[in-house]
């Protein structure tokens, strides 16, 4: 599942016009936020 979510986030980031480091930061930060929310 995390791989699917990561791919989806990468597509979203591309649509928003993010590339390179900013795209990676967007994906990483969002995944962290989602996993934190899932633990509760």
mmCIF file of the N, C-alpha and C atoms, coordinates in Angstrom:
data_MODEL
# 
_entry.id   MODEL 
# 
loop_
_atom_site.group_PDB 
_atom_site.id 
_atom_site.type_symbol 
_atom_site.label_atom_id 
_atom_site.label_alt_id 
_atom_site.label_comp_id 
_atom_site.label_asym_id 
_atom_site.label_entity_id 
_atom_site.label_seq_id 
_atom_site.pdbx_PDB_ins_code 
_atom_site.Cartn_x 
_atom_site.Cartn_y 
_atom_site.Cartn_z 
_atom_site.occupancy 
_atom_site.B_iso_or_equiv 
_atom_site.pdbx_formal_charge 
_atom_site.auth_seq_id 
_atom_site.auth_comp_id 
_atom_site.auth_asym_id 
_atom_site.auth_atom_id 
_atom_site.pdbx_PDB_model_num 
ATOM 1   N N  . UNK A 1 1  ? 0.798  -1.210 0.000   1.00 0.00 ? 1  UNK A N  1 
ATOM 2   C CA . UNK A 1 1  ? 0.000  0.000  0.000   1.00 0.00 ? 1  UNK A CA 1 
ATOM 3   C C  . UNK A 1 1  ? 0.842  1.276  0.000   1.00 0.00 ? 1  UNK A C  1 
ATOM 4   N N  . UNK A 1 2  ? 1.882  1.397  0.840   1.00 0.00 ? 2  UNK A N  1 
ATOM 5   C CA . UNK A 1 2  ? 2.649  2.648  0.821   1.00 0.00 ? 2  UNK A CA 1 
ATOM 6   C C  . UNK A 1 2  ? 3.214  2.982  -0.551  1.00 0.00 ? 2  UNK A C  1 
ATOM 7   N N  . UNK A 1 3  ? 3.575  1.973  -1.331  1.00 0.00 ? 3  UNK A N  1 
ATOM 8   C CA . UNK A 1 3  ? 4.114  2.232  -2.672  1.00 0.00 ? 3  UNK A CA 1 
ATOM 9   C C  . UNK A 1 3  ? 3.040  2.864  -3.553  1.00 0.00 ? 3  UNK A C  1 
ATOM 10  N N  . UNK A 1 4  ? 1.809  2.369  -3.455  1.00 0.00 ? 4  UNK A N  1 
ATOM 11  C CA . UNK A 1 4  ? 0.701  2.941  -4.222  1.00 0.00 ? 4  UNK A CA 1 
ATOM 12  C C  . UNK A 1 4  ? 0.467  4.387  -3.814  1.00 0.00 ? 4  UNK A C  1 
ATOM 13  N N  . UNK A 1 5  ? 0.483  4.624  -2.511  1.00 0.00 ? 5  UNK A N  1 
ATOM 14  C CA . UNK A 1 5  ? 0.256  5.978  -2.004  1.00 0.00 ? 5  UNK A CA 1 
ATOM 15  C C  . UNK A 1 5  ? 1.367  6.901  -2.478  1.00 0.00 ? 5  UNK A C  1 
ATOM 16  N N  . UNK A 1 6  ? 2.595  6.414  -2.433  1.00 0.00 ? 6  UNK A N  1 
ATOM 17  C CA . UNK A 1 6  ? 3.737  7.223  -2.868  1.00 0.00 ? 6  UNK A CA 1 
ATOM 18  C C  . UNK A 1 6  ? 3.619  7.583  -4.352  1.00 0.00 ? 6  UNK A C  1 
ATOM 19  N N  . UNK A 1 7  ? 3.227  6.623  -5.170  1.00 0.00 ? 7  UNK A N  1 
ATOM 20  C CA . UNK A 1 7  ? 3.062  6.895  -6.606  1.00 0.00 ? 7  UNK A CA 1 
ATOM 21  C C  . UNK A 1 7  ? 1.964  7.922  -6.838  1.00 0.00 ? 7  UNK A C  1 
ATOM 22  N N  . UNK A 1 8  ? 0.879  7.799  -6.089  1.00 0.00 ? 8  UNK A N  1 
ATOM 23  C CA . UNK A 1 8  ? -0.228 8.752  -6.223  1.00 0.00 ? 8  UNK A CA 1 
ATOM 24  C C  . UNK A 1 8  ? 0.230  10.164 -5.840  1.00 0.00 ? 8  UNK A C  1 
ATOM 25  N N  . UNK A 1 9  ? 0.997  10.262 -4.759  1.00 0.00 ? 9  UNK A N  1 
ATOM 26  C CA . UNK A 1 9  ? 1.501  11.565 -4.326  1.00 0.00 ? 9  UNK A CA 1 
ATOM 27  C C  . UNK A 1 9  ? 2.453  12.165 -5.356  1.00 0.00 ? 9  UNK A C  1 
ATOM 28  N N  . UNK A 1 10 ? 3.263  11.327 -5.985  1.00 0.00 ? 10 UNK A N  1 
ATOM 29  C CA . UNK A 1 10 ? 4.180  11.824 -7.012  1.00 0.00 ? 10 UNK A CA 1 
ATOM 30  C C  . UNK A 1 10 ? 3.408  12.393 -8.192  1.00 0.00 ? 10 UNK A C  1 
ATOM 31  N N  . UNK A 1 11 ? 2.319  11.713 -8.569  1.00 0.00 ? 11 UNK A N  1 
ATOM 32  C CA . UNK A 1 11 ? 1.497  12.235 -9.666  1.00 0.00 ? 11 UNK A CA 1 
ATOM 33  C C  . UNK A 1 11 ? 0.863  13.572 -9.273  1.00 0.00 ? 11 UNK A C  1 
ATOM 34  N N  . UNK A 1 12 ? 0.346  13.650 -8.040  1.00 0.00 ? 12 UNK A N  1 
ATOM 35  C CA . UNK A 1 12 ? -0.248 14.902 -7.556  1.00 0.00 ? 12 UNK A CA 1 
ATOM 36  C C  . UNK A 1 12 ? 0.785  16.027 -7.566  1.00 0.00 ? 12 UNK A C  1 
ATOM 37  N N  . UNK A 1 13 ? 1.987  15.725 -7.104  1.00 0.00 ? 13 UNK A N  1 
ATOM 38  C CA . UNK A 1 13 ? 3.046  16.736 -7.052  1.00 0.00 ? 13 UNK A CA 1 
ATOM 39  C C  . UNK A 1 13 ? 3.373  17.241 -8.445  1.00 0.00 ? 13 UNK A C  1 
ATOM 40  N N  . UNK A 1 14 ? 3.404  16.333 -9.411  1.00 0.00 ? 14 UNK A N  1 
ATOM 41  C CA . UNK A 1 14 ? 3.698  16.726 -10.786 1.00 0.00 ? 14 UNK A CA 1 
ATOM 42  C C  . UNK A 1 14 ? 2.607  17.661 -11.315 1.00 0.00 ? 14 UNK A C  1 
ATOM 43  N N  . UNK A 1 15 ? 1.335  17.352 -10.986 1.00 0.00 ? 15 UNK A N  1 
ATOM 44  C CA . UNK A 1 15 ? 0.222  18.202 -11.412 1.00 0.00 ? 15 UNK A CA 1 
ATOM 45  C C  . UNK A 1 15 ? 0.333  19.601 -10.810 1.00 0.00 ? 15 UNK A C  1 
ATOM 46  N N  . UNK A 1 16 ? 0.863  19.665 -9.579  1.00 0.00 ? 16 UNK A N  1 
ATOM 47  C CA . UNK A 1 16 ? 1.025  20.958 -8.908  1.00 0.00 ? 16 UNK A CA 1 
ATOM 48  C C  . UNK A 1 16 ? 2.255  21.706 -9.404  1.00 0.00 ? 16 UNK A C  1 
ATOM 49  N N  . UNK A 1 17 ? 3.036  21.070 -10.252 1.00 0.00 ? 17 UNK A N  1 
ATOM 50  C CA . UNK A 1 17 ? 4.201  21.730 -10.823 1.00 0.00 ? 17 UNK A CA 1 
ATOM 51  C C  . UNK A 1 17 ? 5.461  21.616 -9.993  1.00 0.00 ? 17 UNK A C  1 
ATOM 52  N N  . UNK A 1 18 ? 5.476  20.691 -9.036  1.00 0.00 ? 18 UNK A N  1 
ATOM 53  C CA . UNK A 1 18 ? 6.662  20.506 -8.200  1.00 0.00 ? 18 UNK A CA 1 
ATOM 54  C C  . UNK A 1 18 ? 7.633  19.557 -8.891  1.00 0.00 ? 18 UNK A C  1 
ATOM 55  N N  . UNK A 1 19 ? 8.916  19.869 -8.796  1.00 0.00 ? 19 UNK A N  1 
ATOM 56  C CA . UNK A 1 19 ? 9.923  18.997 -9.395  1.00 0.00 ? 19 UNK A CA 1 
ATOM 57  C C  . UNK A 1 19 ? 11.112 18.869 -8.447  1.00 0.00 ? 19 UNK A C  1 
ATOM 58  N N  . UNK A 1 20 ? 11.882 17.829 -8.652  1.00 0.00 ? 20 UNK A N  1 
ATOM 59  C CA . UNK A 1 20 ? 13.128 17.642 -7.909  1.00 0.00 ? 20 UNK A CA 1 
ATOM 60  C C  . UNK A 1 20 ? 12.957 17.575 -6.406  1.00 0.00 ? 20 UNK A C  1 
ATOM 61  N N  . UNK A 1 21 ? 13.722 18.389 -5.707  1.00 0.00 ? 21 UNK A N  1 
ATOM 62  C CA . UNK A 1 21 ? 13.734 18.371 -4.240  1.00 0.00 ? 21 UNK A CA 1 
ATOM 63  C C  . UNK A 1 21 ? 12.367 18.714 -3.649  1.00 0.00 ? 21 UNK A C  1 
ATOM 64  N N  . UNK A 1 22 ? 11.690 19.678 -4.231  1.00 0.00 ? 22 UNK A N  1 
ATOM 65  C CA . UNK A 1 22 ? 10.384 20.084 -3.704  1.00 0.00 ? 22 UNK A CA 1 
ATOM 66  C C  . UNK A 1 22 ? 9.374  18.955 -3.822  1.00 0.00 ? 22 UNK A C  1 
ATOM 67  N N  . UNK A 1 23 ? 9.430  18.232 -4.939  1.00 0.00 ? 23 UNK A N  1 
ATOM 68  C CA . UNK A 1 23 ? 8.514  17.099 -5.118  1.00 0.00 ? 23 UNK A CA 1 
ATOM 69  C C  . UNK A 1 23 ? 8.800  16.030 -4.084  1.00 0.00 ? 23 UNK A C  1 
ATOM 70  N N  . UNK A 1 24 ? 10.079 15.723 -3.875  1.00 0.00 ? 24 UNK A N  1 
ATOM 71  C CA . UNK A 1 24 ? 10.449 14.716 -2.881  1.00 0.00 ? 24 UNK A CA 1 
ATOM 72  C C  . UNK A 1 24 ? 10.014 15.135 -1.482  1.00 0.00 ? 24 UNK A C  1 
ATOM 73  N N  . UNK A 1 25 ? 10.181 16.403 -1.170  1.00 0.00 ? 25 UNK A N  1 
ATOM 74  C CA . UNK A 1 25 ? 9.795  16.908 0.151   1.00 0.00 ? 25 UNK A CA 1 
ATOM 75  C C  . UNK A 1 25 ? 8.279  16.805 0.339   1.00 0.00 ? 25 UNK A C  1 
ATOM 76  N N  . UNK A 1 26 ? 7.533  17.111 -0.704  1.00 0.00 ? 26 UNK A N  1 
ATOM 77  C CA . UNK A 1 26 ? 6.071  17.024 -0.649  1.00 0.00 ? 26 UNK A CA 1 
ATOM 78  C C  . UNK A 1 26 ? 5.640  15.587 -0.378  1.00 0.00 ? 26 UNK A C  1 
ATOM 79  N N  . UNK A 1 27 ? 6.209  14.643 -1.120  1.00 0.00 ? 27 UNK A N  1 
ATOM 80  C CA . UNK A 1 27 ? 5.850  13.231 -0.964  1.00 0.00 ? 27 UNK A CA 1 
ATOM 81  C C  . UNK A 1 27 ? 6.246  12.742 0.426   1.00 0.00 ? 27 UNK A C  1 
ATOM 82  N N  . UNK A 1 28 ? 7.469  13.027 0.846   1.00 0.00 ? 28 UNK A N  1 
ATOM 83  C CA . UNK A 1 28 ? 7.973  12.569 2.144   1.00 0.00 ? 28 UNK A CA 1 
ATOM 84  C C  . UNK A 1 28 ? 7.141  13.142 3.293   1.00 0.00 ? 28 UNK A C  1 
ATOM 85  N N  . UNK A 1 29 ? 6.906  14.440 3.242   1.00 0.00 ? 29 UNK A N  1 
ATOM 86  C CA . UNK A 1 29 ? 6.162  15.102 4.318   1.00 0.00 ? 29 UNK A CA 1 
ATOM 87  C C  . UNK A 1 29 ? 4.732  14.605 4.408   1.00 0.00 ? 29 UNK A C  1 
ATOM 88  N N  . UNK A 1 30 ? 4.095  14.407 3.272   1.00 0.00 ? 30 UNK A N  1 
ATOM 89  C CA . UNK A 1 30 ? 2.716  13.938 3.277   1.00 0.00 ? 30 UNK A CA 1 
ATOM 90  C C  . UNK A 1 30 ? 2.633  12.502 3.772   1.00 0.00 ? 30 UNK A C  1 
ATOM 91  N N  . UNK A 1 31 ? 3.575  11.661 3.353   1.00 0.00 ? 31 UNK A N  1 
ATOM 92  C CA . UNK A 1 31 ? 3.590  10.275 3.847   1.00 0.00 ? 31 UNK A CA 1 
ATOM 93  C C  . UNK A 1 31 ? 3.788  10.242 5.356   1.00 0.00 ? 31 UNK A C  1 
ATOM 94  N N  . UNK A 1 32 ? 4.671  11.083 5.855   1.00 0.00 ? 32 UNK A N  1 
ATOM 95  C CA . UNK A 1 32 ? 4.900  11.136 7.313   1.00 0.00 ? 32 UNK A CA 1 
ATOM 96  C C  . UNK A 1 32 ? 3.623  11.542 8.034   1.00 0.00 ? 32 UNK A C  1 
ATOM 97  N N  . UNK A 1 33 ? 2.950  12.533 7.491   1.00 0.00 ? 33 UNK A N  1 
ATOM 98  C CA . UNK A 1 33 ? 1.712  13.010 8.114   1.00 0.00 ? 33 UNK A CA 1 
ATOM 99  C C  . UNK A 1 33 ? 0.656  11.907 8.114   1.00 0.00 ? 33 UNK A C  1 
ATOM 100 N N  . UNK A 1 34 ? 0.544  11.187 6.998   1.00 0.00 ? 34 UNK A N  1 
ATOM 101 C CA . UNK A 1 34 ? -0.452 10.124 6.896   1.00 0.00 ? 34 UNK A CA 1 
ATOM 102 C C  . UNK A 1 34 ? -0.155 8.970  7.843   1.00 0.00 ? 34 UNK A C  1 
ATOM 103 N N  . UNK A 1 35 ? 1.120  8.573  7.949   1.00 0.00 ? 35 UNK A N  1 
ATOM 104 C CA . UNK A 1 35 ? 1.450  7.454  8.834   1.00 0.00 ? 35 UNK A CA 1 
ATOM 105 C C  . UNK A 1 35 ? 1.254  7.845  10.297  1.00 0.00 ? 35 UNK A C  1 
ATOM 106 N N  . UNK A 1 36 ? 1.528  9.093  10.625  1.00 0.00 ? 36 UNK A N  1 
ATOM 107 C CA . UNK A 1 36 ? 1.323  9.565  11.989  1.00 0.00 ? 36 UNK A CA 1 
ATOM 108 C C  . UNK A 1 36 ? -0.171 9.504  12.325  1.00 0.00 ? 36 UNK A C  1 
ATOM 109 N N  . UNK A 1 37 ? -0.998 9.912  11.381  1.00 0.00 ? 37 UNK A N  1 
ATOM 110 C CA . UNK A 1 37 ? -2.451 9.918  11.596  1.00 0.00 ? 37 UNK A CA 1 
ATOM 111 C C  . UNK A 1 37 ? -2.984 8.497  11.709  1.00 0.00 ? 37 UNK A C  1 
ATOM 112 N N  . UNK A 1 38 ? -2.389 7.564  10.966  1.00 0.00 ? 38 UNK A N  1 
ATOM 113 C CA . UNK A 1 38 ? -2.869 6.181  10.960  1.00 0.00 ? 38 UNK A CA 1 
ATOM 114 C C  . UNK A 1 38 ? -2.578 5.484  12.289  1.00 0.00 ? 38 UNK A C  1 
ATOM 115 N N  . UNK A 1 39 ? -1.494 5.868  12.985  1.00 0.00 ? 39 UNK A N  1 
ATOM 116 C CA . UNK A 1 39 ? -1.122 5.225  14.248  1.00 0.00 ? 39 UNK A CA 1 
ATOM 117 C C  . UNK A 1 39 ? -2.109 5.525  15.362  1.00 0.00 ? 39 UNK A C  1 
ATOM 118 N N  . UNK A 1 40 ? -2.740 6.682  15.302  1.00 0.00 ? 40 UNK A N  1 
ATOM 119 C CA . UNK A 1 40 ? -3.659 7.085  16.396  1.00 0.00 ? 40 UNK A CA 1 
ATOM 120 C C  . UNK A 1 40 ? -4.923 6.271  16.419  1.00 0.00 ? 40 UNK A C  1 
# 
